[in-house]
Amino acid sequence: MKKVLTGIFAVAFLATGLALHAQTISAHDAMERALAATGGGTVNSLELVSDPAEGSVFRIVIVNNNIRFDVSVNASTGGVIRLSTGSTPGGASPAAAPQQATPQGGGIFVGTVTPRRPARPGGPANPPISAQRAVEIARDHLVSIGVTSARFDYVYMDMERGRWVWSVEFDGARGRDYEFYIDVNTGHILQFKID
């Protein structure tokens, strides 16, 4: 009997240790990370599941501006490992977002903003308008003209008509491309094209 009880306690202790190892962040922390990834919203559901491929994962559903976000947060590391979107009833369906995308504006998604290639020699090393800010300016312009879905494609610094500019492009619906030249010193949109 003593061996049986000792064996049960050992198995229970081992299972508890494995569970603690599998989940090192709380549900509240997972919720906060998911809300940060979606830019806020209302949490509709949260569950902790064991996925054979990903281990322990918090699956969280968030609604923000009539857009449903399904977010998976790794319960061990706290990293957002999946973010997908869809429309809620009565909401517009956004463009497909790349993994780890951060929703911005009216259904326009911006992923990690990293200039596509190094600036030409002679360009400002730390311009007043960063690449991130240039992308935000372009996104805000698209929202202001009624573009409701687009995906950030690229940004890089270039010389255009004697001025240093950020060249920013978004991919839109039906094969449309939105291209901007944004002054690196002032943030003014010098040129906007729809291809």
Buried (B, 14 or more C-beta within 10 A) or exposed (E): EEEEEEEEEEEEEEEEEEEEEBBEBEBEBBBBBBBEBBBEBEBEEBEBEEEEEBBBBBBBBBBBBBBBBBBBBBBBEBEBBBBEBEEBEEBEBBBEBEEEBBBBBBBBBBBEBEBEEEBEEEBEEEBEBBBBBBBBBBBBBBBEEEBBBBBBBBBBBBEBEEBBBBBBBBBBEEEEEBBBBBBBEEBEBBEBEEE
